[in-house]
Amino acid sequence: MLTVDAVTKRYGSFTAVNAVSFEAQPGRILGLLGPNGAGKTSTIRMIAYITAPDKGAVRFEGKPVGRWSQERMGYLPEERGLYKKLKVGQQLEYLATLKGLTTADARQRAHQWLERLGGADWYDKRTDELSKGMQQKVQFISTIMHEPDLLILDEPFSGLDPINATLLTDVIQELKQDGRTLLFASHRLESVEQLCDDICLISQGQIVLDGGLREIKRRFGRDTVIVEFEGSTAFLDEIEQAGLAEVLRQRLHRAELRLRPGILPRQVLEVVLRHVDDVIRFESVEPPLNDIFVRVVQDQQGQEAIPEDITL
Amino acid sequence: MDQIWIVLKSEFLRRVRSRWFVLTTLLGPIVMVALTVLPGVITAFAFDRGGRTVAVIDETGRLTPIMQTLAGDQFELVPQQDRSIAEVRQAVIDGEYEGYLHLTAGVMEGTSPVTFYSPDGGGLSIRRSIQDLIDQAVQRQRLLEQDAPPEVLDILNANVGLDMVKLNEEGEEEADQSLAISAVGFVMGFIIYFAVFIYGGTVMYAVIEEKASRVVEVVISSVKPFNLLMGKLLGVGAMGFLQMVLWLVLIVGGATALGFVASASMDPATLNLPADASQQQVMEAANLTLPDISPVVYVWFLLFFLGGYFLYASLFAAIGSAVEQQQDAQGLTFPLTFLVIIPILFITFIIESPNSTLSVVLSMIPFFSPILMVVRVAVSDVSLWQVLLSYSLLIGTFVGSVWLSSRIYRVGILMYGKKPSIADLIKWSRYA
């Protein structure tokens, strides 16, 4: 189990991480989610023992992190890269021996993993001869080839094509079933919803919400309505004026609404039916993670804490 | 320690296996040997170049034959009894002769000069050979005219070599090689200067590359930044040390072999050596040997090279960690570059007066001693305590610079975005 205990990190007068606490359980995937600049990378660096917290402590299996935990950890940073001029094999061997593997073990596992991810003949190729996607795979192999118990993946899918993203997701699921602790950081809240068991929403260096993903979603209820329709959008104004719901997003033939407390979906549907030519879809759903994030941040830190790239 | 070793090994191997290392290791000595030995070879062979045709207007009427004998195949002297001076002059301008020599009647008595006319004004080597030729011819002719016995002439004909001998403190006599030794001091100083720049630069670019390619964050999730920095410094240092040793071996071996071959084809007489001079003497006279230098000098050379390398390379690494691309490093490396250049300005002074107070003081300053103490040790006998004191100061300083650099490095490698100033680097070094 990974425990982040009231950790604070300052850079000069700027507080990047402010008294952050959370736990990550083995065999589960924890999503550390928040916009850019929220403090995800700063938190991860302290877990990875790259920087030290000013206050608080990070523990893995009850002991403070250190050299020992680095050997049992795999870290895929958001800003990542490889030695361009090294051969793929040399690269993987070097990074794995730094994690404590013997050269022979490192070589064997490098071959194994390359084979599994479709790069059996890459071993003697120079890294910069590989395509971007191939390099991403090599990078991922370097993160997991020493069989880490704690795996930290910062934006693991950025720059990956859908096929490789699926391949990677499979390996991640496998590692989870193996009982390893996985920490997953992303600013694209939607993209990780399906993958995470637990989430930890972070904004302005503070945790605004954490817990099991299912439980959180349930807590916010099915107060979101998705309408797809043919015809005029005029009904949206009427719904808002009548105080039935708030329009979250709207496109030409689609709208997302949040019901006001105590309003039932059928009350909205009645208005919709009076105005549009036809209804293609009307669904009452759990709010997307983005909306939950915005609501929580608004409540706790005020409107100005919501970054512009998160749309309401 | 284990980690430093892994980094060291990786950095060392990837450089030693590179084409750059093989090429510079092999070509470096060729260039250096060529630069040291070629001037000697060229001068030596220039004297030998035969086939110069020179017209002679001999108003004494008796010097030409003897000059022709003495000149051998160095000059072809063509007497011009039938032509007027104007005609000879025209012939020279037309390229028939390289020049003409006007021996006035008073030459034998020393009352009037000899004049050599040539379209290009001659050159130093022609001037010297003609001067020698005339001196000898006149001398010989005068002796002949005084009926000197042939034995006297033989004695005069024998070449006399000049051996320079230096007295040292122990009262032993040593062959004086001051010129060659100065050259060695100069070359050693410059090699350290270049080495500090090249290998220091190698470390800096390695750090920048690691940061620019963003691989560094993966690496420091496995390795302490200090260990990573030390592994790099030691790995590149080991590569540099190996290259230096290979260069020394190749230069000493190559120069000896080349000098040997070149000297075998030379006539001792042209170097003012006795005819039975040994090949070693010929090589020395022709400037074709490395002066014999105490092995201690080579040892200090390598030790000071390492000290200077660690001092400067660690600081270069700190700068590399702060920037994202090579161009951005220039402003920050300027103070360092300046520090390396200062001792170069003093090399000549140190060679001329290696034991003056200023020389002693300069060779104690850690930022200068890698170059200046080596020059002093090469050109003079420096007392051991001075060398040891200078080296201790150097070690102390590079331990300090490695420590300071590792503090800057550990912050710098994670800093992206704005271009840092020296003040930022100092601020980083104070972070907890």
Interface residues (C-beta under 8 A of the other chain):
Chain A: R45 A48 Y49 I50 T51 A52 D54 R67 Q70 E71 M73 Y75 L76 P77 E79 R80 G81 L82 Y83 K84 K85 L86 Q90 Y94 L95 T97 L98 K99 Q139 S142 T143
Chain B: Q3 I6 V7 S10 R14 E209 E210 S213 R214 V215 E217 V218 V219 I220 S221 S222 V223 K224 L414 Y416 A432
